[in-house]
Amino acid sequence: MNIILTGATGTLGSKVLHTLFETKFNEINTVYLLVRKKGQMSPNERVINMLESEFAPEFIQKKRKDVLAKIKVIDATAILNPELYLTKGELCYFIHSAGYVNLSVDEVNKEEIFKENYHFTKSIFNTYEKFLKKFIYISTAFSIGDLGGLIGDDYIEIEGGAYRNFYEASKHASEKFLTEAGKEKNIPIQILRPSVLGGNAMDSPSFFISKYMVFYLFAKFFHNNASNDHIRITANKDSGLNIIPTDYAAKVIVSVFNTDVKQLNIVHSKATDVTSGISKILDTVGFNKYNITQDIVSKTIGFESKLEQYYYETIGVHLNPYLTSKPYEWDTSLLESILPIPKYDLEQYLENTVKFAKLKNFRNQKW
């Protein structure tokens, strides 16, 4: 089995790589990792740093040399030149985990977001067409937009809701392109959609995650703020926060990438109540000068404090559309039949993941 993986140094991609070797080591011939240079770190150095991290799973630590022998790191500058590293007639599972996560709603960012997600995905698929055994696309459960109600796994044949940002729109456009292109070229396509990624719930170390995003940024914002200002946080009391542990998401991806599953949302069967979730996060970081309201807070209406203004002009721009989303839940029957969602108290998990992030001072791993 030969696999091409993008995003191998990312939050989910790194965990997918670990899980691939933990569960399918004997089946794997070669895993090609398409990795960009980062600062002064070469692609190879980034992969080595990840595999040698103190947070690498025990299996990886014990069999690092054997794992490395099955890995070929390819500089991402060669991503559109597969002939440089693949042999004629070689067929691979291509797991496209890399993505440009930018939740901007500013029209000026639309072109870049679509370039990095939609157009780049098209280029990869078209370039690798003759090398593809199957193309697995890691999208997002939110690509359907602000739909509300009960949401199933099929995002292609149904009408979605209003997109909350260009990221959602670009991912959904990519899904639609791949579905049609796969049919045309007779190449199997699989679309897997995690919701918001949280720390480990099954693997050690508990609650670890390599990069702090989304609700972690919310926690970090208030943890690092020394202001005594009061703030109103707008949220729909009937909505929720759907967070899925990264280790669980990776295990599902590795369990299904070589199966006949075509679309799958990797989401929790229950969402954390948005009001209690926000309170749990803020209580954990020690911020108590707030109240949660359903009223719209904006520049037009007027801000009550500098902190409130700063919040709504920075991370609030990106997070507010999710905190005010329509009430929804996902149908997880197919997901549960593949790998049961781990059982835990949702609010306690949220508290523990934020505590872990605080302990690490919200520092992302330098991979």
KOLFI-866316 format. One record per residue: x, y, z of N, C-alpha, C in turn. Coordinates in steps of 0.05 Angstrom, whole numbers. Atoms other than C-alpha are relative to their C-alpha. Example, Ala and Ser with C-alpha at 12.3 -4.5 7.8 and 13.67 -1.06 7.14 Angstrom:
% residues 2
    neast   nnorth      nup   caeast   canorth     caup    ceast   cnorth      cup
       18      -24        0      246       -90      156       18       24        0
      -16      -24       -1      273       -21      143      -15       22       14
% end
This chain:
% residues 367
    neast   nnorth      nup   caeast   canorth     caup    ceast   cnorth      cup
       17      -24        0        0         0        0       18       25        0
      -14      -26        1       28        68      -21      -20       23        5
       18      -22       -9       -1       132        9       15       26       -4
      -10      -27        1        9       205       -7      -16       16       20
       14      -15      -21       -7       251       51        9       29        0
       -6      -28       -4      -11       327       53       -8        8       28
        7      -10      -27      -14       366      118       10      -18       23
      -11       20      -20       29       314      155       11       14       25
      -10      -14      -24       56       367      203      -22       16       13
       23      -15      -12      -13       396      217      -13      -16       23
       14       12      -23      -59       381      275      -11      -27       -5
       12       25        7      -99       327      242       18      -18      -16
      -18       16       18      -49       305      189       21      -15       15
      -21       14      -16        5       288      240      -12      -23       15
       13       22      -15      -44       246      280       -9      -22      -19
        6       20       21      -67       211      216       25      -16       -6
      -25       14        6        5       195      201        7      -20       22
       -6       18      -22       17       166      270      -18      -24        0
       20       22       -1      -47       125      267        3      -19      -23
       -5       18       23      -31        98      198       21      -21        7
      -21       18       -7       33        68      224       -7      -18       24
        8       15      -24        3        46      290      -18      -24       -8
       20       20        6      -52         6      256        4      -15      -26
       -3       12       26      -29       -10      186       30       -3       -8
      -29        0        6       47       -15      191        8      -21      -20
       -8       23       17       53       -83      158      -12        2      -28
       12       -3       27        7       -62      100       13       22      -16
      -11      -23       13       45         1       84       27       -5      -13
      -26        1       14      100         2       33       14       27        3
      -11      -27       -2      113        77       27      -21       20        6
       17      -23       -4       81       140       54       16       24       -9
      -12      -25       10       99       202       14      -12       23       15
        9      -24      -15       95       265       56        8       25      -16
       -5      -25       15       88       330       17        0       23       21
       -4      -19      -23      115       382       66       14       25      -10
      -12      -25        7      132       455       59       23        7       20
      -20      -11      -18      194       488       87      -13       21       17
       12      -20      -19      178       531      148       23       15       14
      -22      -16      -11      225       587      166       27      -12       -9
      -26       12        6      294       556      171       -1      -31        0
        3       29       -2      267       485      179       -7      -11      -28
        6       14       25      270       440      118      -23      -18        4
       22       20       -2      212       393      102        8      -25       16
      -10       24      -14      254       334      127        3        6       30
       -4       -7      -28      272       370      192      -27        2       15
       27       -2      -12      198       385      205      -11      -27        7
       10       27       -5      180       312      198       15      -13       23
      -17       12      -21      238       290      242       -9       11       27
        8      -13      -25      217       341      296      -27      -12       10
       26       10       -8      146       314      295        3      -29       10
       -3       28       -8      167       241      300       17       -3       26
      -17        1      -24      218       256      355      -12       15       23
       13      -15      -21      170       298      395       -7      -17       24
        7       14      -24      156       279      467      -30       -8       -1
       28        6        2       83       277      446       -6      -22      -21
        5       21       20       93       224      392       -9      -25       15
       10       24      -13       56       159      408       22      -20        6
      -20       19       -8       93       103      442       10      -18      -23
       -7       16       23       91        61      379       21       14      -18
      -18      -15       17      125       115      338       27        3       14
      -26       -3      -14      178       126      392       16      -26       -1
      -14       25       -1      194        52      395       10       -9      -27
       -6        9       27      195        40      320        7       22      -19
       -5      -24       16      219       107      295       17       -6      -25
      -18        6       23      274        79      250      -16      -16      -21
       16       15       19      226        29      219      -21       17      -14
       20      -19       11      174        83      209       14       18      -21
      -14      -18       18      225       130      177        8      -14      -26
       -8       16       23      246        74      130      -23       -2      -21
       23        1       18      176        75      101      -11       27       -8
        8      -28        6      171       151       95       19       12      -20
      -16      -16       18      194       193       37      -11       28        1
        8      -28       -2      192       267       50        5       14      -27
       -2      -14       26      178       308      -13       -4       29        5
        4      -29       -3      189       383      -14      -25        8      -15
       25       -7       12      121       413      -28        2       17      -25
       -4      -14       25      151       454      -84       -3      -19      -24
        2       20       21      148       389     -124      -28      -12       -1
       26       13       -2       75       376     -108      -14       -3      -27
       13        2       26       53       389     -179       18      -13      -21
      -18       15       18      109       347     -208        4      -28       11
       -1       27      -12       93       276     -184       20      -19      -14
      -19       17       14      138       245     -238       28        1       12
      -26       -2      -13      197       269     -197        4      -21       22
       -4       20      -22      183       217     -143      -17      -25       -2
       16       23        5      130       169     -168        8      -14      -26
       -7       15       24      144       113     -217      -25       -4      -18
       21        4       19      102       101     -279      -17      -24        8
       18       22       -7       41        59     -264       -5       -3       30
        4        2      -29       46        69     -188      -27       13        8
       25      -10       -9      -22        78     -156        0        4       31
       -1       -7      -29      -31       112      -88      -27        9       10
       21      -13      -14      -83       130      -38       10       28        6
       -8      -28       -5      -80       206      -36      -18       11       22
       15      -12      -22     -102       235       31        8       29        2
       -5      -29        1     -108       310       23      -11       13       26
        7      -11      -26     -108       335       95        7       29        3
       -8      -28       -3      -75       402       84      -23       18       -8
       21      -19        7     -120       462       82        7       27       12
       -4      -27       -9     -120       537       91      -23        9       17
       22       -7      -19     -162       551      153        1       29        6
        2      -29       -4     -181       624      149      -30        6        0
       29       -4       -4     -250       642      176       -9       29       -6
        6      -27        6     -248       712      148      -26        3      -16
       24       -6       15     -313       743      122        5       25      -17
       -7      -24       15     -276       801       89        4       -8      -29
       -1        6       28     -285       800       14       28        1      -11
      -27       -2       10     -212       819        5       15      -26        2
      -13       26       -5     -192       750       30      -11      -23      -16
       14       21       14     -239       710      -14       18      -14      -20
      -16       11       22     -192       701      -73       22      -18       11
      -22       16      -12     -134       676      -29      -11      -26       12
       12       24      -13     -179       627       10       -8      -20      -22
        8       18       21     -208       598      -54       25      -11      -15
      -25        9       13     -138       594      -85       13      -22       15
      -14       20      -17     -109       555      -27      -16      -25        4
       16       24       -5     -168       508      -17      -12      -12      -26
       14       10       23     -210       501      -80       18       -4      -25
      -17        2       24     -162       516     -138       24      -19        4
      -23       18       -5     -104       480     -105       -9      -29        0
       11       27        0     -147       418      -94       -5       -9      -28
        5        7       28     -168       419     -167       27       -6      -14
      -26        4       13      -95       425     -189       12      -27        9
      -12       25      -10      -73       367     -145      -15      -24      -13
       15       23       11     -129       321     -169        7       -3      -30
       -6        2       28     -117       337     -242       29       -9       -6
      -28        7        4      -42       330     -235        6      -29        6
       -6       27       -9      -44       263     -199      -19      -21      -12
       21       17       11     -101       233     -239       10      -29       -6
      -10       26        8      -59       176     -268       13      -16       22
      -13       14      -22      -28       159     -201      -20       -7       23
       19        3      -22      -93       155     -161      -14      -27        1
       16       24       -6     -120        91     -132      -27       10       13
       23      -13      -12     -167       136      -91        9       27       10
       -6      -27      -10     -171       209      -71      -18        5       25
       14       -5      -25     -190       223        2        3       29        7
        0      -29       -6     -209       295       17       -9        5       28
        8       -8      -28     -209       321       89      -12       27       -1
       14      -25        2     -261       375       89       -7        9       29
        9       -8      -26     -300       405      147      -30       -5        2
       29        5       -4     -368       387      176      -17       25       -3
       15      -26        2     -386       461      171       -1       10      -29
        0       -8       28     -378       463       95      -29        2      -11
       28       -2        9     -454       456       89      -12       27        7
       10      -26       -7     -462       525      119      -18       -1       24
       18       -2      -23     -511       549      171      -27      -12       -7
       23       14        9     -563       497      156      -22       -4       21
       20        5      -21     -596       479      222      -14      -27       -3
       15       25        1     -637       417      239       18      -24        1
      -15       25        1     -613       345      230       16       -1      -26
      -18        0       23     -553       341      183       11      -28       -5
      -10       26        7     -535       277      147       27        2      -13
      -27        2       11     -470       255      113        1       10      -29
        0       -8       28     -491       274       42       -2       30       -3
        0      -29        4     -471       346       27       -2        7      -30
       -1       -5       28     -471       338      -48      -28        2      -13
       27        1       13     -544       323      -64      -20       17       14
       20      -16      -14     -576       371      -15        8       30       -2
       -5      -29        0     -582       447      -13       10        7       28
      -12       -8      -26     -538       476       42      -12       26       10
        9      -26      -11     -548       536       86       18       22       -9
      -17      -22        7     -515       604       81       28       -5       11
      -28        3      -10     -439       599       86        7       22       19
       -7      -20      -20     -412       633      147       26       15       -7
      -25      -12        8     -346       649      113        9      -12      -26
      -10       10       26     -305       637       50       14      -27        3
      -12       26       -5     -270       578       82      -21      -22       -4
       21       20        4     -335       538       85       -7       -2      -29
        8        0       28     -353       559       15       21      -14      -18
      -22       11       16     -285       539      -13        2      -30        4
       -1       29       -6     -287       470       21      -23      -14      -14
       23       12       12     -357       456       -4        3       -1      -30
       -6        0       28     -337       477      -74       19      -22       -8
      -20       21        6     -278       429      -71      -14      -27        1
       14       26       -2     -324       372      -49      -16       -5      -26
       16        3       24     -370       385     -108       17       -6      -25
      -18        5       23     -313       389     -158       10      -29        0
      -11       27       -2     -282       324     -133      -20      -21       -6
       21       20        5     -348       287     -135       -5       -3      -30
        4        0       29     -359       306     -208       24      -10      -15
      -24        8       14     -287       297     -229        6      -30        4
       -3       28       -5     -284       229     -196      -17      -18      -17
       19       15       18     -345       205     -234       10        0      -29
       -9       -3       27     -317       231     -299       25      -16       -6
      -25       14        4     -248       200     -290        0      -28       11
        2       27      -12     -273       137     -255       21       -5       22
      -18        2      -23     -231       151     -194      -16        2       26
       15       -2      -25     -260       136     -125        7       25       16
       -3      -24      -16     -271       198      -83      -12       -6       28
       11        2      -28     -281       199       -7        3       27       13
        0      -26      -13     -299       262       31       -6       -5       30
        2        4      -29     -288       261      107        1       28       13
        4      -27      -10     -310       320      149        0        1       31
        0       -4      -29     -287       331      221      -13       26        8
        9      -26      -10     -320       384      263       23       14       14
      -22      -14      -14     -279       428      311       18      -20       14
      -19       19      -12     -217       391      333        8        8       28
       -8       -4      -28     -202       383      407       22      -19        7
      -22       17       -9     -148       348      448       -7      -29        2
        3       29       -2     -138       273      455      -21       -8       21
       19       12      -20     -194       234      488        5      -30        3
       -5       29       -1     -167       164      474       30       -6        4
      -29        6        0      -91       168      466       14       17       21
      -17      -15      -19      -36       192      512       19       18      -16
       10      -12      -25      -21       246      531      -29       10       -4
       28       -9        1      -93       262      547       -2       30       -5
        7      -28        7     -120       327      518       21       15      -16
      -20      -13       17      -58       340      476      -11        7      -28
        5       -7       28      -66       377      410       23       17       -9
      -25      -13        8      -10       405      368       -3       30       -7
        4      -28        7      -42       471      348      -26        9       12
       24      -10      -14      -92       514      386      -16       19      -18
       17      -16       18     -149       540      342      -28        0       10
       29       -2       -5     -223       559      345       -5        5       29
        8       -6      -28     -248       551      417       25        5       17
      -24       -5      -15     -176       550      441        8       30       -3
       -6      -28        4     -166       619      410      -18       18       17
       19      -13      -18     -227       642      448       10        0       28
      -11        3      -27     -197       616      512       25       17        3
      -25      -14       -1     -129       646      497       -5       30        1
        6      -29        1     -159       715      482       -6       10       28
        8      -10      -27     -190       721      551       20       -7       21
      -21        7      -19     -133       685      587       22       21        1
      -23      -19        2      -82       735      562       -9       29        4
       10      -27       -1     -126       796      573       -1        9       30
       -2      -10      -28     -111       837      636      -21       22        5
       20      -22       -3     -168       887      624      -20       -6       21
       22        2      -19     -219       900      677      -27        6      -12
       25       -6       14     -271       916      625      -19      -23        0
       21       20        3     -337       880      621       -6       -4      -29
        6        6       28     -358       846      556      -26      -15       -2
       24       15        6     -424       822      527        8      -19      -24
       -7       19       21     -416       758      485      -27      -10      -11
       25        8       14     -471       745      434        1      -29       -7
        1       28        6     -492       673      428      -30       -9       -1
       27       11        1     -555       634      408       -2      -21       21
        3       18      -23     -577       599      471       -8      -28       -8
        9       26       10     -606       542      429       20      -15      -16
      -21       13       17     -542       527      391       20      -15       17
      -19       16      -15     -482       486      410       28        1      -12
      -28        3       10     -407       473      403        5      -29       -5
       -5       28        6     -391       409      367       31       -4       -3
      -29        3       -1     -320       388      385        6      -30       -1
       -7       28        3     -289       322      364       30       -3        7
      -28        4       -6     -223       296      394       16       -7      -25
      -16        4       23     -167       297      343        9      -30       -3
       -8       28        2     -144       226      360      -22      -18      -10
       23       15       10     -214       199      348       -4        5      -30
        4       -7       28     -220       236      282       21      -15      -17
      -21       14       15     -153       207      259       -5      -30       -2
        6       29        0     -174       136      278      -22       -6      -20
       22        5       19     -238       143      238       11        2      -29
      -11       -4       27     -200       169      177       16      -25       -9
      -16       23        6     -151       111      180      -17      -25       -3
       18       23        1     -208        62      190      -16       -1      -26
       18        0       23     -247        84      128       13        8      -27
      -11      -12       25     -198       113       77        1      -21      -23
       -1       20       21     -193        46       40      -26      -17       -1
       26       13        1     -267        28       47      -17       13      -22
       19      -11       21     -328        43        2      -15       24       10
       14      -24      -10     -352       100       47        6       24      -18
       -4      -23       19     -362       161        2        0       27       14
        1      -25      -15     -380       216       51       -5       -7       30
        4        6      -29     -375       217      127        7       24       16
       -6      -22      -19     -381       271      179       11      -12       26
      -13       10      -24     -334       259      237       -5       21       22
       11      -19      -19     -372       295      291       -9      -13       25
       11       11      -25     -396       286      362      -30       -3       -3
       29        5        2     -467       258      369      -15       21       16
       12      -21      -16     -480       314      420       17       24       -1
      -15      -25       -2     -460       386      421       -1       11       28
       -1      -13      -26     -439       423      483      -17       25       -2
       17      -24       -1     -491       475      501       17       25       -2
      -18      -23        5     -463       541      476        3       18       24
       -2      -18      -23     -480       581      538       18      -12       22
      -17       13      -21     -451       531      588       28       -4      -10
      -27        4       11     -393       518      541       17       25        2
      -14      -25       -3     -373       591      538        7        5       29
       -5       -4      -28     -380       596      613       22      -18       11
      -21       19       -9     -337       534      624       27       10      -10
      -26       -9       11     -282       562      579       10       24       16
       -8      -25      -13     -282       631      612        6       -5       30
       -6        7      -28     -285       602      682       27      -13        3
      -26       15       -1     -226       557      667       24       18       -3
      -23      -19        4     -182       615      644       -2       23       20
        1      -19      -21     -205       657      703      -11       28       -8
       12      -26        9     -245       711      666      -30       -1        8
       28        0      -10     -311       730      699      -15       26       -5
       13      -26        4     -328       800      674      -15       -1      -27
       15        4       25     -378       779      621      -29       -7        6
       27       13        0     -450       762      607       -6       -8      -29
        7       11       26     -478       721      550      -28       10       -8
       25      -12        8     -533       754      510       -8      -10      -28
       10        6       27     -576       739      449       -2       26      -17
        1      -26       14     -575       813      431       25        3      -17
      -22       -5       18     -531       834      373       17       22       11
      -19      -21       -9     -469       872      395       16        8      -25
      -14       -9       24     -438       914      340        8       29        3
       -9      -28        1     -404       980      323      -24       19       -3
       24      -17        5     -471      1007      298      -16        5       25
       16       -3      -25     -506       994      364       17       14       21
      -18      -13      -19     -445      1015      404       11      -21       20
      -13       18      -19     -394       979      448        0       12       28
        1      -10      -27     -395       984      523       28        3       13
      -27       -2      -11     -320       977      533       21       -4      -22
      -21        4       20     -253       976      496        5      -29       -5
       -3       28        3     -247       902      509      -21      -12      -18
       22       10       16     -315       889      479        5        7      -29
       -6       -8       27     -296       929      418       23      -16      -13
      -23       16       10     -229       893      411       -8      -28       -7
        9       28        5     -263       825      416      -15       -1      -27
       17        2       24     -315       840      362       14       10      -26
      -16       -8       23     -262       871      316       22      -20       -7
      -21       19        5     -215       812      322      -12      -28       -2
       10       28        2     -233       739      338      -30       -2       -1
       29        1        1     -306       756      347      -11        1      -28
        9       -1       28     -311       770      272       -2      -29      -11
       -1       27       10     -293       697      259      -17      -19       16
       14       19      -17     -326       663      318      -30        6        3
       28       -7       -5     -391       701      324      -20      -14      -18
       19       14       17     -424       668      263       -5      -29       10
        4       27      -11     -414       600      298      -15        1       26
       14       -2      -25     -437       623      366      -30        7       -3
       28       -9        5     -501       650      335      -13      -18      -21
       11       18       21     -514       591      287      -27      -11        8
       25       14       -5     -581       557      279        5      -25       16
       -3       26      -14     -592       498      326        2      -23      -20
       -4       22       19     -568       434      292       10      -24       15
      -14       24       -9     -546       363      304        6      -18      -24
       -8       17       23     -513       311      260       -9      -29        5
        6       28       -1     -536       241      244       26      -16        0
      -26       14       -3     -478       198      269       -3      -30       -1
        5       29        0     -508       129      257       22      -14      -16
      -21       13       16     -457       112      202       27        2       15
      -25       -4      -15     -400       141      242        3      -19       24
       -1       17      -24     -418       102      305        3      -30       -8
       -3       28        9     -421        37      264       28       -6       -8
      -28        3        8     -349        49      242       18        0       25
      -16       -2      -25     -319        70      309      -17       16       20
       17      -14      -20     -362        87      370       15       25       11
      -11      -24      -12     -351       157      396        6       -5       29
       -7        5      -28     -315       155      462      -19       15       19
       19      -11      -19     -359       168      523       14       17       21
      -12      -18      -21     -342       227      567      -19       23        4
       16      -24       -6     -374       287      600        9       23      -17
       -8      -20       19     -374       342      547       12       25       13
      -10      -25      -13     -365       401      594       26       -6       15
      -25        7      -13     -311       365      634       23       -2      -20
      -20        2       21     -274       349      570        8       28       -9
       -7      -27        8     -278       421      549       17       14       20
      -16      -12      -22     -251       444      616       29      -12       -1
      -26       13       -1     -194       393      613       17        7      -24
      -16       -8       23     -173       411      542       11       29        3
       -9      -28       -4     -170       485      561       22        1       22
      -20        2      -21     -131       468      625       27       -9      -12
      -24       10       13      -81       429      583       13       23      -16
      -11      -22       17      -73       488      535       12       22       18
      -11      -20      -19      -63       536      594       27      -10       11
      -24       12      -10      -10       489      622       23        4      -20
      -20       -3       21       27       494      555        1       29      -10
        0      -28        7       14       569      552      -10        5      -29
       11       -1       27      -24       558      487       21        1      -22
      -22        0       20       41       546      450       -4      -23      -20
        2       21       21       34       508      384       27      -14       -3
      -24       16        5       83       453      367       15       12      -24
      -16      -11       21      141       477      324        9      -22      -19
       -7       20       20      138       426      269        0       12      -28
% end
